[in-house]
Amino acid sequence: MISKKKRLLFLTTALVIGAALVYWSTRGPTGPSRTLTVYGNVDIRQVELAFNDSGRVKSLLVQEGDRVTRGQPLAELDSARYRDAVDRDRATVDAQAQVLARLLAGTRPEEIAEARAAVTAARATLENAEILWKRQKALAAEHDITRQRLDDVTAALKTARADFDRRREALALALKGPRKEDIEVARARLQADRAALALALRKLRDTRLRALEDGVVEDRIVEPGDMVSPGTPVFSLALDNPVWVRAYLPETALGRVRLGMRAWIESDSFPGKRFAGWVGFISPTAEFTPKTVETPALRTELVYRVRVYACNPRHELRLGMPVTVRIPLKNNRPRSLAEHPCGR
Protein backbone atom coordinates (compact mmCIF):
# COMPACT_ATOMS: atom_id res chain seq x y z
CA MET A 1 0.00 0.00 0.00
CA ILE A 2 1.21 3.47 -0.81
CA SER A 3 1.26 5.72 2.16
CA LYS A 4 -0.83 8.87 2.24
CA LYS A 5 2.33 11.00 2.34
CA LYS A 6 3.74 9.40 -0.83
CA ARG A 7 0.44 9.83 -2.67
CA LEU A 8 0.42 13.53 -1.74
CA LEU A 9 4.02 13.98 -2.96
CA PHE A 10 3.22 12.20 -6.25
CA LEU A 11 0.14 14.32 -6.79
CA THR A 12 2.07 17.54 -6.12
CA THR A 13 4.83 16.59 -8.56
CA ALA A 14 2.30 15.75 -11.25
CA LEU A 15 0.56 19.08 -10.77
CA VAL A 16 3.88 20.99 -11.10
CA ILE A 17 4.85 19.14 -14.29
CA GLY A 18 1.42 19.64 -15.76
CA ALA A 19 1.48 23.35 -15.01
CA ALA A 20 4.91 23.67 -16.62
CA LEU A 21 3.74 21.85 -19.76
CA VAL A 22 0.69 24.07 -20.03
CA TYR A 23 2.86 27.19 -19.59
CA TRP A 24 5.39 26.28 -22.24
CA SER A 25 2.75 24.99 -24.68
CA THR A 26 0.82 28.26 -24.48
CA ARG A 27 3.92 30.46 -24.46
CA GLY A 28 5.62 28.97 -27.55
CA PRO A 29 3.13 29.17 -30.37
CA THR A 30 1.17 32.22 -29.28
CA GLY A 31 3.92 34.39 -27.80
CA PRO A 32 6.74 35.04 -30.26
CA SER A 33 10.18 35.75 -28.80
CA ARG A 34 11.22 39.38 -28.42
CA THR A 35 14.82 38.54 -29.44
CA LEU A 36 16.21 36.54 -32.34
CA THR A 37 19.38 34.60 -31.54
CA VAL A 38 21.73 33.34 -34.25
CA TYR A 39 25.29 32.05 -34.16
CA GLY A 40 28.27 32.78 -36.35
CA ASN A 41 31.94 33.62 -36.60
CA VAL A 42 33.82 36.91 -36.69
CA ASP A 43 35.19 37.95 -40.05
CA ILE A 44 37.29 40.98 -41.03
CA ARG A 45 38.15 42.92 -44.16
CA GLN A 46 41.64 42.55 -45.56
CA VAL A 47 43.47 44.74 -48.06
CA GLU A 48 46.80 44.38 -49.82
CA LEU A 49 48.76 47.62 -50.04
CA ALA A 50 51.02 48.39 -53.01
CA PHE A 51 52.88 51.38 -54.44
CA ASN A 52 51.39 53.31 -57.37
CA ASP A 53 54.71 53.30 -59.26
CA SER A 54 57.66 51.04 -59.85
CA GLY A 55 60.93 51.30 -58.00
CA ARG A 56 63.30 49.81 -55.45
CA VAL A 57 62.10 49.54 -51.86
CA LYS A 58 64.21 51.82 -49.70
CA SER A 59 62.75 51.08 -46.26
CA LEU A 60 59.87 49.35 -44.49
CA LEU A 61 58.66 51.24 -41.43
CA VAL A 62 56.38 48.66 -39.74
CA GLN A 63 56.50 45.00 -38.80
CA GLU A 64 53.95 42.19 -38.78
CA GLY A 65 51.52 42.65 -35.92
CA ASP A 66 51.99 46.42 -35.69
CA ARG A 67 48.83 48.47 -35.36
CA VAL A 68 48.70 51.36 -37.82
CA THR A 69 46.45 54.38 -38.20
CA ARG A 70 45.01 56.02 -41.27
CA GLY A 71 47.64 58.07 -43.14
CA GLN A 72 50.60 56.53 -41.31
CA PRO A 73 53.71 55.96 -43.52
CA LEU A 74 54.44 52.26 -43.95
CA ALA A 75 57.20 52.03 -46.59
CA GLU A 76 59.34 54.13 -48.96
CA LEU A 77 60.76 53.76 -52.45
CA ASP A 78 64.09 55.19 -53.62
CA SER A 79 62.87 58.63 -54.75
CA ALA A 80 65.98 60.03 -56.54
CA ARG A 81 64.52 59.65 -60.06
CA TYR A 82 61.23 61.18 -59.01
CA ARG A 83 62.93 64.20 -57.41
CA ASP A 84 64.90 64.78 -60.64
CA ALA A 85 61.67 64.68 -62.65
CA VAL A 86 60.13 67.27 -60.32
CA ASP A 87 63.15 69.59 -60.72
CA ARG A 88 63.00 69.25 -64.52
CA ASP A 89 59.28 69.97 -64.75
CA ARG A 90 59.52 72.89 -62.33
CA ALA A 91 62.22 74.51 -64.50
CA THR A 92 60.05 74.00 -67.59
CA VAL A 93 57.14 75.70 -65.88
CA ASP A 94 59.31 78.66 -64.85
CA ALA A 95 60.63 79.10 -68.39
CA GLN A 96 57.20 78.95 -70.00
CA ALA A 97 55.80 81.36 -67.39
CA GLN A 98 58.42 83.89 -68.46
CA VAL A 99 57.46 83.43 -72.13
CA LEU A 100 53.81 84.10 -71.34
CA ALA A 101 54.68 87.10 -69.18
CA ARG A 102 56.73 88.57 -72.02
CA LEU A 103 53.84 88.19 -74.45
CA LEU A 104 51.35 89.69 -72.03
CA ALA A 105 53.62 92.67 -71.33
CA GLY A 106 53.73 93.48 -75.05
CA THR A 107 56.58 95.28 -76.85
CA ARG A 108 58.89 97.31 -74.66
CA PRO A 109 59.29 101.06 -75.36
CA GLU A 110 62.98 100.51 -76.09
CA GLU A 111 62.13 97.96 -78.79
CA ILE A 112 59.62 100.37 -80.39
CA ALA A 113 62.22 103.16 -80.38
CA GLU A 114 64.72 100.82 -81.99
CA ALA A 115 62.19 99.87 -84.69
CA ARG A 116 61.50 103.57 -85.40
CA ALA A 117 65.21 104.27 -85.75
CA ALA A 118 65.57 101.35 -88.14
CA VAL A 119 62.75 102.73 -90.28
CA THR A 120 64.40 106.18 -90.37
CA ALA A 121 67.73 104.68 -91.42
CA ALA A 122 66.06 102.56 -94.09
CA ARG A 123 64.22 105.60 -95.44
CA ALA A 124 67.49 107.54 -95.71
CA THR A 125 69.14 104.65 -97.50
CA LEU A 126 66.18 104.41 -99.91
CA GLU A 127 66.25 108.17 -100.68
CA ASN A 128 69.99 108.04 -101.36
CA ALA A 129 69.54 105.01 -103.63
CA GLU A 130 66.80 106.81 -105.59
CA ILE A 131 69.03 109.88 -106.12
CA LEU A 132 71.94 107.71 -107.24
CA TRP A 133 69.70 105.72 -109.59
CA LYS A 134 68.36 108.93 -111.23
CA ARG A 135 71.90 110.24 -111.81
CA GLN A 136 73.11 106.98 -113.24
CA LYS A 137 70.09 106.71 -115.48
CA ALA A 138 70.76 110.20 -116.95
CA LEU A 139 74.39 109.32 -117.58
CA ALA A 140 73.39 106.03 -119.17
CA ALA A 141 71.10 107.90 -121.58
CA GLU A 142 74.14 109.79 -122.92
CA HIS A 143 76.25 106.62 -122.88
CA ASP A 144 78.63 108.01 -120.23
CA ILE A 145 78.44 104.83 -118.10
CA THR A 146 78.19 101.19 -118.90
CA ARG A 147 74.97 99.19 -118.85
CA GLN A 148 76.32 97.10 -116.00
CA ARG A 149 76.70 100.18 -113.82
CA LEU A 150 73.05 101.09 -114.36
CA ASP A 151 71.99 97.56 -113.52
CA ASP A 152 73.94 97.72 -110.22
CA VAL A 153 72.37 100.95 -109.02
CA THR A 154 68.92 99.66 -110.04
CA ALA A 155 69.43 96.54 -107.91
CA ALA A 156 70.65 98.69 -105.00
CA LEU A 157 67.48 100.79 -105.29
CA LYS A 158 65.25 97.68 -105.15
CA THR A 159 67.14 96.35 -102.12
CA ALA A 160 66.82 99.67 -100.29
CA ARG A 161 63.09 99.82 -101.04
CA ALA A 162 62.54 96.24 -99.79
CA ASP A 163 64.52 96.90 -96.61
CA PHE A 164 62.47 100.03 -95.95
CA ASP A 165 59.21 98.09 -96.33
CA ARG A 166 60.48 95.37 -94.00
CA ARG A 167 61.51 97.89 -91.34
CA ARG A 168 58.17 99.65 -91.59
CA GLU A 169 56.24 96.36 -91.11
CA ALA A 170 58.43 95.52 -88.14
CA LEU A 171 57.53 98.83 -86.54
CA ALA A 172 53.84 98.19 -87.13
CA LEU A 173 54.11 94.79 -85.44
CA ALA A 174 55.98 96.31 -82.52
CA LEU A 175 53.24 98.89 -82.06
CA LYS A 176 50.47 96.26 -82.17
CA GLY A 177 52.24 93.85 -79.80
CA PRO A 178 51.94 90.02 -79.83
CA ARG A 179 48.97 88.33 -81.44
CA LYS A 180 46.13 86.99 -79.29
CA GLU A 181 46.65 83.52 -80.74
CA ASP A 182 50.32 83.49 -79.66
CA ILE A 183 49.29 84.45 -76.13
CA GLU A 184 46.72 81.63 -75.99
CA VAL A 185 49.27 79.09 -77.27
CA ALA A 186 51.77 80.20 -74.62
CA ARG A 187 49.08 80.01 -71.92
CA ALA A 188 48.07 76.49 -73.01
CA ARG A 189 51.69 75.34 -72.96
CA LEU A 190 52.09 76.73 -69.46
CA GLN A 191 48.99 74.86 -68.31
CA ALA A 192 50.32 71.62 -69.79
CA ASP A 193 53.69 72.16 -68.12
CA ARG A 194 51.98 72.77 -64.78
CA ALA A 195 49.97 69.56 -65.18
CA ALA A 196 53.19 67.65 -65.85
CA LEU A 197 54.72 69.17 -62.71
CA ALA A 198 51.64 68.20 -60.66
CA LEU A 199 51.93 64.63 -61.93
CA ALA A 200 55.64 64.53 -61.08
CA LEU A 201 54.89 65.79 -57.57
CA ARG A 202 52.17 63.17 -57.19
CA LYS A 203 54.57 60.42 -58.22
CA LEU A 204 57.12 61.75 -55.74
CA ARG A 205 54.51 61.61 -52.94
CA ASP A 206 53.56 58.11 -54.02
CA THR A 207 57.06 56.88 -53.25
CA ARG A 208 55.82 56.78 -49.64
CA LEU A 209 53.19 54.09 -48.97
CA ARG A 210 50.56 55.05 -46.37
CA ALA A 211 47.79 53.17 -44.58
CA LEU A 212 44.37 53.94 -46.02
CA GLU A 213 42.53 52.85 -42.84
CA ASP A 214 43.25 51.86 -39.25
CA GLY A 215 44.23 48.22 -38.93
CA VAL A 216 46.85 45.62 -38.12
CA VAL A 217 49.74 44.53 -40.36
CA GLU A 218 49.18 40.84 -41.09
CA ASP A 219 51.93 40.11 -43.62
CA ARG A 220 55.12 41.87 -44.67
CA ILE A 221 55.53 40.58 -48.19
CA VAL A 222 58.69 42.32 -49.51
CA GLU A 223 61.98 43.50 -48.00
CA PRO A 224 64.21 46.55 -48.52
CA GLY A 225 66.05 46.29 -51.83
CA ASP A 226 63.28 44.44 -53.64
CA MET A 227 62.01 45.86 -56.93
CA VAL A 228 58.25 46.41 -56.88
CA SER A 229 55.59 47.52 -59.33
CA PRO A 230 51.99 48.70 -58.88
CA GLY A 231 50.87 45.06 -58.96
CA THR A 232 53.24 43.94 -56.21
CA PRO A 233 51.68 43.79 -52.70
CA VAL A 234 53.93 45.15 -49.96
CA PHE A 235 51.77 44.63 -46.87
CA SER A 236 48.57 42.79 -46.05
CA LEU A 237 46.44 44.88 -43.69
CA ALA A 238 43.54 43.62 -41.54
CA LEU A 239 40.79 46.21 -40.91
CA ASP A 240 39.35 45.17 -37.56
CA ASN A 241 37.02 48.00 -36.54
CA PRO A 242 34.29 47.43 -37.28
CA VAL A 243 34.39 43.68 -37.77
CA TRP A 244 31.44 41.68 -38.98
CA VAL A 245 29.84 38.39 -38.06
CA ARG A 246 28.89 35.84 -40.71
CA ALA A 247 25.71 34.14 -39.55
CA TYR A 248 22.55 32.59 -41.03
CA LEU A 249 18.91 33.50 -40.57
CA PRO A 250 16.23 30.83 -40.69
CA GLU A 251 13.58 31.40 -43.31
CA THR A 252 10.92 31.85 -40.62
CA ALA A 253 12.80 34.87 -39.19
CA LEU A 254 13.47 36.54 -42.52
CA GLY A 255 10.35 38.69 -42.39
CA ARG A 256 11.22 40.09 -38.96
CA VAL A 257 14.76 41.27 -39.61
CA ARG A 258 15.58 44.41 -41.59
CA LEU A 259 18.79 46.08 -42.69
CA GLY A 260 19.96 48.65 -40.16
CA MET A 261 18.40 46.98 -37.11
CA ARG A 262 20.39 47.13 -33.89
CA ALA A 263 22.11 43.94 -32.69
CA TRP A 264 24.29 42.71 -29.85
CA ILE A 265 27.26 40.37 -30.15
CA GLU A 266 28.41 38.15 -27.29
CA SER A 267 31.52 35.98 -27.02
CA ASP A 268 32.51 33.26 -24.61
CA SER A 269 35.90 34.95 -24.39
CA PHE A 270 34.28 37.95 -22.65
CA PRO A 271 31.49 36.64 -20.40
CA GLY A 272 28.86 39.22 -19.57
CA LYS A 273 30.09 41.71 -22.20
CA ARG A 274 28.06 42.82 -25.22
CA PHE A 275 29.40 44.48 -28.36
CA ALA A 276 27.13 46.92 -30.18
CA GLY A 277 26.39 46.16 -33.80
CA TRP A 278 23.84 46.36 -36.60
CA VAL A 279 22.50 44.27 -39.46
CA GLY A 280 24.41 45.32 -42.54
CA PHE A 281 23.58 42.68 -45.17
CA ILE A 282 20.99 39.98 -45.80
CA SER A 283 21.57 37.65 -48.72
CA PRO A 284 18.81 37.67 -51.36
CA THR A 285 19.28 33.93 -51.99
CA ALA A 286 18.86 30.86 -49.79
CA GLU A 287 21.72 28.49 -49.05
CA PHE A 288 22.18 24.81 -48.20
CA THR A 289 18.72 23.86 -49.50
CA PRO A 290 17.29 22.57 -52.79
CA LYS A 291 16.31 25.18 -55.32
CA THR A 292 12.75 23.77 -55.47
CA VAL A 293 10.89 23.82 -52.18
CA GLU A 294 7.43 22.30 -52.20
CA THR A 295 6.45 21.48 -48.62
CA PRO A 296 6.12 23.70 -45.51
CA ALA A 297 8.54 21.41 -43.70
CA LEU A 298 11.29 22.09 -46.23
CA ARG A 299 10.55 25.81 -46.28
CA THR A 300 11.37 26.07 -42.59
CA GLU A 301 14.86 24.70 -43.26
CA LEU A 302 15.88 27.52 -45.57
CA VAL A 303 18.66 29.79 -44.29
CA TYR A 304 19.92 33.15 -45.54
CA ARG A 305 23.39 34.49 -44.99
CA VAL A 306 23.45 37.65 -42.88
CA ARG A 307 26.27 40.01 -42.05
CA VAL A 308 26.12 41.77 -38.68
CA TYR A 309 28.67 44.51 -38.17
CA ALA A 310 30.15 44.90 -34.70
CA CYS A 311 31.98 47.75 -33.01
CA ASN A 312 35.43 46.61 -31.97
CA PRO A 313 37.18 49.70 -30.51
CA ARG A 314 39.53 47.67 -28.28
CA HIS A 315 40.14 45.04 -30.95
CA GLU A 316 38.88 42.22 -28.76
CA LEU A 317 36.90 40.41 -31.44
CA ARG A 318 39.26 38.45 -33.64
CA LEU A 319 39.06 36.61 -36.93
CA GLY A 320 37.23 33.27 -36.69
CA MET A 321 35.98 33.79 -33.13
CA PRO A 322 32.60 32.05 -32.54
CA VAL A 323 29.99 34.49 -31.25
CA THR A 324 26.30 34.75 -30.45
CA VAL A 325 24.24 37.45 -32.16
CA ARG A 326 21.06 38.71 -30.54
CA ILE A 327 18.73 40.91 -32.58
CA PRO A 328 15.90 42.62 -30.67
CA LEU A 329 12.64 42.27 -32.59
CA LYS A 330 10.69 44.88 -30.63
CA ASN A 331 11.36 48.62 -30.65
CA ASN A 332 14.24 48.15 -33.07
CA ARG A 333 13.76 50.67 -35.85
CA PRO A 334 16.10 50.19 -38.84
CA ARG A 335 18.59 53.04 -38.94
CA SER A 336 20.96 54.42 -41.55
CA LEU A 337 24.67 53.69 -41.47
CA ALA A 338 25.44 57.23 -40.23
CA GLU A 339 23.25 56.65 -37.16
CA HIS A 340 25.11 53.54 -36.03
CA PRO A 341 28.17 53.72 -33.76
CA CYS A 342 31.73 53.19 -34.98
CA GLY A 343 30.59 52.79 -38.53
CA ARG A 344 31.81 54.01 -41.83
Rosetta blueprint (number, residue, H / E / L):
1 M L
2 I L
3 S L
4 K H
5 K H
6 K H
7 R H
8 L H
9 L H
10 F H
11 L H
12 T H
13 T H
14 A H
15 L H
16 V H
17 I H
18 G H
19 A H
20 A H
21 L H
22 V H
23 Y H
24 W H
25 S H
26 T H
27 R H
28 G H
29 P H
30 T H
31 G L
32 P L
33 S L
34 R L
35 T E
36 L E
37 T E
38 V E
39 Y E
40 G E
41 N E
42 V E
43 D E
44 I E
45 R E
46 Q E
47 V E
48 E E
49 L E
50 A L
51 F L
52 N L
53 D L
54 S L
55 G E
56 R E
57 V E
58 K E
59 S E
60 L E
61 L L
62 V L
63 Q L
64 E L
65 G L
66 D L
67 R E
68 V E
69 T L
70 R L
71 G L
72 Q L
73 P E
74 L E
75 A E
76 E E
77 L E
78 D L
79 S L
80 A H
81 R H
82 Y H
83 R H
84 D H
85 A H
86 V H
87 D H
88 R H
89 D H
90 R H
91 A H
92 T H
93 V H
94 D H
95 A H
96 Q H
97 A H
98 Q H
99 V H
100 L H
101 A H
102 R H
103 L H
104 L H
105 A H
106 G L
107 T L
108 R L
109 P H
110 E H
111 E H
112 I H
113 A H
114 E H
115 A H
116 R H
117 A H
118 A H
119 V H
120 T H
121 A H
122 A H
123 R H
124 A H
125 T H
126 L H
127 E H
128 N H
129 A H
130 E H
131 I H
132 L H
133 W H
134 K H
135 R H
136 Q H
137 K H
138 A H
139 L H
140 A H
141 A H
142 E L
143 H L
144 D L
145 I L
146 T L
147 R H
148 Q H
149 R H
150 L H
151 D H
152 D H
153 V H
154 T H
155 A H
156 A H
157 L H
158 K H
159 T H
160 A H
161 R H
162 A H
163 D H
164 F H
165 D H
166 R H
167 R H
168 R H
169 E H
170 A H
171 L H
172 A H
173 L H
174 A H
175 L H
176 K H
177 G L
178 P L
179 R L
180 K H
181 E H
182 D H
183 I H
184 E H
185 V H
186 A H
187 R H
188 A H
189 R H
190 L H
191 Q H
192 A H
193 D H
194 R H
195 A H
196 A H
197 L H
198 A H
199 L H
200 A H
201 L H
202 R H
203 K H
204 L H
205 R H
206 D L
207 T L
208 R E
209 L E
210 R E
211 A L
212 L L
213 E L
214 D L
215 G E
216 V E
217 V E
218 E E
219 D E
220 R E
221 I L
222 V L
223 E L
224 P L
225 G L
226 D L
227 M E
228 V E
229 S L
230 P L
231 G L
232 T L
233 P L
234 V L
235 F E
236 S E
237 L E
238 A E
239 L E
240 D E
241 N E
242 P E
243 V E
244 W E
245 V E
246 R E
247 A E
248 Y E
249 L E
250 P E
251 E H
252 T H
253 A H
254 L H
255 G H
256 R H
257 V L
258 R L
259 L L
260 G L
261 M L
262 R E
263 A E
264 W E
265 I E
266 E E
267 S E
268 D L
269 S L
270 F L
271 P L
272 G L
273 K L
274 R E
275 F E
276 A E
277 G E
278 W E
279 V E
280 G E
281 F E
282 I E
283 S E
284 P E
285 T E
286 A E
287 E E
288 F L
289 T L
290 P L
291 K L
292 T L
293 V L
294 E L
295 T L
296 P H
297 A H
298 L H
299 R H
300 T L
301 E L
302 L L
303 V E
304 Y E
305 R E
306 V E
307 R E
308 V E
309 Y E
310 A E
311 C L
312 N L
313 P L
314 R L
315 H L
316 E L
317 L L
318 R L
319 L L
320 G L
321 M L
322 P E
323 V E
324 T E
325 V E
326 R E
327 I E
328 P E
329 L L
330 K L
331 N L
332 N L
333 R L
334 P L
335 R L
336 S L
337 L H
338 A H
339 E H
340 H L
341 P L
342 C L
343 G L
344 R L
